[in-house]
Amino acid sequence: MKKQTKTVPEFSSEQEEREFWATHDSSEYIDWKKAKPAIFPDLKPTMKTISLRLPETLLNRIKTLANERDVPYQSLMKMYLRERIDSEYGLERNKQKKANS
């Protein structure tokens, strides 16, 4: 017997939709057996150009490291920033978990 799914309501904002899905089971509204993987080949994060002043010696060291890894120096800087920020957020969450325990 085919499972009857409910109709997904219309939402007036993304926030309203987030709140709805946070409190409802999507399997009551969507037949996930019919779902197919989605591919978004042209989806890229929005980038913002910034100006950053660095000591020349630091920039030269970054460029040297990037050259050794065969990556553009700006890409290497983004990787370093991402790793450090992820680490900081992880540490902050761990501190909050311990404080709440």
C-alpha positions as CSV (number, residue, x, y, z in Angstrom):
1,M,0.0,0.0,0.0
2,K,1.3,3.4,-1.0
3,K,2.0,5.8,1.9
4,Q,0.0,9.0,1.7
5,T,2.2,12.1,2.2
6,K,1.0,15.4,3.7
7,T,1.1,18.6,1.6
8,V,4.1,20.9,2.4
9,P,2.7,24.2,3.6
10,E,3.5,27.6,2.0
11,F,6.0,29.6,4.0
12,S,6.2,33.4,4.2
13,S,10.0,33.4,5.1
14,E,13.0,31.1,5.3
15,Q,12.9,31.5,9.1
16,E,9.4,30.2,9.2
17,E,10.4,27.3,7.0
18,R,13.4,26.5,9.3
19,E,11.2,26.5,12.4
20,F,8.7,24.2,10.6
21,W,11.3,21.6,9.6
22,A,12.9,21.7,13.0
23,T,9.7,20.5,14.5
24,H,8.3,18.2,11.8
25,D,9.3,14.9,10.3
26,S,10.1,15.4,6.6
27,S,9.2,11.7,5.8
28,E,5.5,12.7,6.5
29,Y,5.7,15.2,3.6
30,I,8.2,13.7,1.2
31,D,8.6,10.2,-0.3
32,W,12.3,9.8,0.2
33,K,12.3,6.6,-1.8
34,K,11.7,8.6,-4.9
35,A,14.5,11.1,-4.0
36,K,17.6,11.4,-6.3
37,P,20.9,13.0,-5.6
38,A,21.2,16.6,-6.6
39,I,24.3,18.0,-8.3
40,F,25.1,21.7,-8.3
41,P,28.2,22.0,-10.4
42,D,28.2,25.8,-10.7
43,L,27.4,26.5,-7.0
44,K,30.3,28.4,-5.4
45,P,30.5,30.3,-2.2
46,T,30.2,34.1,-2.3
47,M,33.6,35.6,-2.1
48,K,34.4,39.0,-0.7
49,T,37.7,40.8,-1.7
50,I,39.5,42.4,1.2
51,S,42.7,44.3,1.6
52,L,45.1,42.9,4.2
53,R,48.4,44.4,5.3
54,L,51.1,41.9,6.2
55,P,54.7,42.3,7.0
56,E,56.7,41.6,3.9
57,T,58.7,38.9,5.6
58,L,55.5,37.1,6.6
59,L,54.1,37.3,3.1
60,N,57.4,36.0,1.7
61,R,57.3,33.0,4.1
62,I,53.7,32.3,3.1
63,K,54.6,32.4,-0.6
64,T,57.6,30.0,0.0
65,L,55.3,27.5,1.8
66,A,52.7,27.8,-0.9
67,N,55.3,27.2,-3.6
68,E,56.5,24.1,-1.8
69,R,53.0,22.8,-1.7
70,D,52.3,23.9,-5.3
71,V,49.3,25.9,-4.4
72,P,48.6,29.7,-4.9
73,Y,49.6,31.6,-1.8
74,Q,46.1,33.1,-1.3
75,S,44.6,29.6,-1.3
76,L,47.1,28.5,1.3
77,M,46.2,31.6,3.4
78,K,42.5,30.7,3.1
79,M,43.3,27.1,4.2
80,Y,45.2,28.3,7.2
81,L,42.5,30.7,8.2
82,R,39.8,28.0,7.8
83,E,41.8,25.5,9.9
84,R,42.4,28.0,12.7
85,I,38.8,29.3,12.8
86,D,37.5,25.7,12.8
87,S,39.9,24.9,15.6
88,E,38.8,28.0,17.6
89,Y,35.1,27.2,17.2
90,G,35.8,23.6,18.2
91,L,37.6,24.8,21.3
92,E,34.8,27.3,22.1
93,R,32.1,24.6,21.8
94,N,34.1,22.2,24.0
95,K,34.4,24.9,26.7
96,Q,30.6,25.6,26.5
97,K,29.8,21.9,26.8
98,K,32.1,21.6,29.8
99,A,30.5,24.7,31.4
100,N,27.0,23.3,30.9
101,S,27.9,19.9,32.3
